[in-house]
Amino acid sequence: MHQLLEIQSTANFNRILGDTRFLIIDEAQEIANIGKKLKLMDTIEGLKVLITGSSAFEINNQIGEPLVGRMKTIMLHPM
């Protein structure tokens, strides 16, 4: 999957996703430049993206500013 995301363009993400309108990315902190990639994906009309990861601090540091006003953070505590 990492190789598919290497080309950072809306056209590439549209090609990969096709008609998909809900994307789940687990362990998002493992993907280089995830914030910039998510910002490009945000331009795809109707696409909803849910990202998760075991390291919330790493994800917040990597996503940060590119998604200001377009993201919602939900903390899930262990049961």
Phi and psi in degrees as a GROMACS rama.xvg file:
@    title "Ramachandran Plot"
@    xaxis  label "Phi"
@    yaxis  label "Psi"
@TYPE xy
-56.688  -39.9852  HIS-2
-65.2646  -35.6706  GLN-3
-63.5334  -31.2981  LEU-4
-89.9749  -2.38663  LEU-5
-60.1027  -42.2756  GLU-6
-80.3242  106.679  ILE-7
-90.1865  85.2156  GLN-8
-149.49  150.335  SER-9
-60.9553  -39.5174  THR-10
-59.8029  -42.858  ALA-11
-64.6897  -44.6944  ASN-12
-66.1656  -37.0583  PHE-13
-62.4118  -41.3513  ASN-14
-62.827  -44.9566  ARG-15
-66.8823  -44.6663  ILE-16
-80.5406  -27.5571  LEU-17
57.1945  -124.582  GLY-18
-87.9282  0.996956  ASP-19
-60.7517  132.623  THR-20
-124.25  2.52712  ARG-21
-138.001  116.882  PHE-22
-119.504  130.918  LEU-23
-113.904  126.625  ILE-24
-119.692  115.111  ILE-25
-95.663  149.622  ASP-26
56.0793  46.5368  GLU-27
-58.4789  -27.338  ALA-28
-65.1194  -14.4728  GLN-29
-83.1755  -10.346  GLU-30
-95.9652  121.568  ILE-31
-61.1842  137.355  ALA-32
55.4794  37.909  ASN-33
-59.6447  -34.526  ILE-34
-61.6059  -45.5843  GLY-35
-66.9554  -38.0246  LYS-36
-66.5641  -41.0876  LYS-37
-66.5405  -35.408  LEU-38
-62.98  -41.1633  LYS-39
-65.747  -41.9859  LEU-40
-63.697  -29.2189  MET-41
-64.2478  -18.7599  ASP-42
-83.2723  -8.23315  THR-43
-80.9886  116.346  ILE-44
-60.0748  129.119  GLU-45
82.5459  -4.62232  GLY-46
-80.4295  128.79  LEU-47
-112.08  134.59  LYS-48
-124.508  130.877  VAL-49
-115.306  120.815  LEU-50
-114.49  142.398  ILE-51
-134.461  165.56  THR-52
-176.221  156.667  GLY-53
-83.0166  -6.90068  SER-54
-125.081  85.4826  SER-55
-59.3931  -36.8408  ALA-56
-63.8979  -42.5279  PHE-57
-64.6777  -42.486  GLU-58
-62.6843  -47.6071  ILE-59
-60.2661  -38.6718  ASN-60
-67.6812  -35.1324  ASN-61
-81.946  -32.6571  GLN-62
-83.9618  -58.9786  ILE-63
38.6397  -126.031  GLY-64
-60.1326  -35.4645  GLU-65
-56.8455  -23.5791  PRO-66
-114.031  20.5211  LEU-67
-54.5524  128.171  VAL-68
82.8341  -4.96959  GLY-69
-123.949  10.9281  ARG-70
-132.054  155.607  MET-71
-131.452  129.114  LYS-72
-101.858  130.451  THR-73
-123.535  119.422  ILE-74
-86.5747  124.568  MET-75
-106.797  121.426  LEU-76
-92.3971  150.234  HIS-77
-62.068  149.469  PRO-78
